[in-house]
Amino acid sequence: MLRTENTVYAVALGGEGDGDGPGCGQWPELSAWGPRGAEEGPSPLDWSRRTHFLTPADAAPAEYIPHGLRPFTGADLVVARPDGERGVWWRFAGAEQDGDRSLALTFLDERLGLRVVLRYESVPLTDVLLRWTELSCTGAEPLRLERLDSAAVNVPVGDAGARLTCLSGQWSQEFTRTRTDLRRGRFEIGSTQGVPGHAYAPWLAVQDAARPEEGDTPTYGIALAWPGNWRISADAEPSGAVRVRAGRVPHEGAVLLRPGQTVTTPRLACAFSAEGLGGLSRVWHRYERHLSGDRLHRTRKVLYNSWEATSFAVDAGSQLELARTAADMGVELFVVDDGWFPGRDDDTGGLGDWYPDPAAFPGGFDAFVEDVRALGLDFGLWVEPEAVSPRSRLYAEHPEWVYRVEGRPSRLVRNQLLLDLGREDVQEFVLSTLDRLLDEHAVSYLKWDMNRPPTERGRPGVRPDEVDLDAEHVAGYLRVLDHLRQRHPHVTVEGCAGGGGRIEHATLARTDVVWPSDNTAPMDRLAIQYGYLHAHAPHTMSAWVTDSPGLFDPRPRSLDFRFASAVSGVLGIGADIRRWPAGRRATAARWIARYKDVRELVHHGEVHLLGTPGDPSYGIQHTARDGGRLAVVAFSTGPLDGAPLVPGRAARLRLRGLDPLARYRDESSGQEYSGAYLRHTGLPFAWSAEHDAALVVLARC
């Protein structure tokens, strides 16, 4: 019996009596998962134990079970011997439990030479349970792990089947909330791009399809902490349950487990809420605040990034002009993006030669940085440590450092190659490069980008079946991020991979903020951030105001709309503000001041999504944990003229989670409302063509 702050997770052994010895043929089964007390009664996953043309293991709500014991309906672990024999027939060897906080279940297959330890651990002050698996070779022969999932979860559903919610998309359209109803069959998402990718996030929510998405619907979620190849699958089983499996996917197709070696799978975070998808999102937000640790309380400063203003044409004069304008508007941090190093006139050169370009900074780079800091701004740099340009000095000196298959051509993506970060010498180069930049220059912000996936992923001189390239690259990446935290704790780190291509819990635990998408168009970005906030917390979400037109939804929106969208995350500006007239700059200054007033509330409060961006009006409610103050960001997302359907009547957003007996005062207008009014009738907004967004801050009287 494992317990989180508000939930219970109960595990029992199943299969007793199968096999030919004590404990043989046993596996763990889920008995109950839900609010505390859900274990006090018959399990909703209990079944008759009768099977026809299947084994009991194939029909069981197993928490983790290998091929061999479960031959037909999807195993979580597939192991092969050197002679090609596949299958595990383990026996239960014991359990270790630390109260209701952690559990370890051990299973052994002595003939195969395999020990499997299934681990469970609840996360304090959250409703998240972590699960992972440790696989050890105890025999004299190596084993091939052809599938090594982290865990499986079982969700009871009715005759309507399951409603699966995932976050799908593509580059510039990440985090699109996507619904799939699954009555029978298999649903699968994943990535083999060496990163989680833009097509799917390693995240899934499961509900009974007969229940509404919101309200008091029990909602189950999983998220895999792995910044490499991955897979999540869901099987709708005839027993009235959905079984979801998740794990990493080895690039080579299997992992070689040598005698005496242990492989540990990524953590799978499992979350439950009795309050629908919105409640589940708040569980994830609380968990990600936990992942941030003490750095949660570090102020996420308003930044300006120079990319959209100057692209590769970086020079001290133009950057200082942008910095002065940004400082006048109230910006706190100035970041020089791509183009500050030699050979970077376009995207065909320079990557890997991480030194300031003396031609761009004729007075010296440090003098330039001090000029920026003299304006009251912190200073940051963009880097892409895993990338190298074929025309760079680094590539000329170390061509062996890139991924390549011997005797085959190496394809360029964005005119660059990818370093094999699994190599220790490459890791040392990246560590020494970042240390030099951060030690020698007054840099307090680092934007880490990655603009291409691995294609010809090989390591010359090493047999593909003897190396785990994906896991080694992940380990190198995480090692560098851990080093930055330890050696340069004052530096804020932003994660980016061509937009939102590498966002998951292992990265979020080691960075301060991430970049959800390269698309900053107003309506497009609002939809992206709507999906993002279902899985991730506002304090991690970098959100810029730019002048970019819409890619997928080209409807124009005001500067107010763009700022309102950005204040629900970590506010940044990326437009060419030199071209902004005085009135536009004044509007920006007002929004920046308002953001600074509410950012602690936004980053630490509870989030309620009020409708969807597809509704005529949509809002995001940020409420302090004690309920004493809340900020409502509202948008007119309907017709271009913003006119309400009934002329003369305001659009309304019904607020959530307020005390119906309390009174709330609008801090700007002084208007007072009862909690019952705000919940039942709603907060009014009079939209027009000129007024398409608003920020309302309410304080409990």
WOFEN-V919671 format. One record per helix or strand of 2 or more residues. SS is the DSSP state (H for helix, E for strand). FROM is the first residue (numbers start at 1). TO is the last residue. If there is no record, write none. Layout:
BEGIN
SS/FROM/TO
SS/FROM/TO
END
This chain:
BEGIN
E/2/3
E/7/14
E/27/35
H/56/59
E/62/64
E/77/81
E/91/98
E/102/109
E/114/122
E/128/137
E/143/156
E/162/168
E/176/182
E/185/191
E/203/208
E/219/224
E/230/237
E/241/248
E/255/257
E/262/264
E/268/273
H/276/297
E/303/305
H/307/310
H/316/329
E/333/336
H/365/374
E/378/383
E/387/388
H/393/397
H/399/401
E/416/419
H/424/440
E/445/448
H/464/466
H/469/487
E/492/495
H/505/508
E/513/515
H/522/535
H/538/540
E/541/545
H/559/566
E/570/573
H/577/579
H/582/604
E/606/610
E/617/623
E/629/636
E/651/653
E/663/666
E/672/674
H/675/680
E/683/685
E/693/700
END
